[in-house]
Amino acid sequence: MSTILALLLGSAIVGFLIGLRFRVSVIALVAPIIAVAAAITLRDFHFVPAVAITFASLLVNQIAYLIGAGLLNRSITEQSDDDIGGEC
């Protein structure tokens, strides 16, 4: 169980940091790495649970990316609104 939580947490952290720092094309490069790492880590599990956990870790990664990118976009929008309001 701790292996699954570590995979999900690590995937979420990586996705969030990518969302704050990089564009969406980077997530396409990281997703196969996460899938391979999950497959190697879950090699002792049965096939169906391992596939489900790998899918969940990729899903968590992409959701965390969207959250990070949304926060970055919101902060940029707020800064540009402050700049426009300051000129008046």
Summary of the structure (lengths in Angstrom):
residues: 88
radius of gyration: 17.0
end to end distance: 56.8
largest distance: 64.0
contacts: 243
relative contact order: 0.17
helix: 90%
strand: 0%
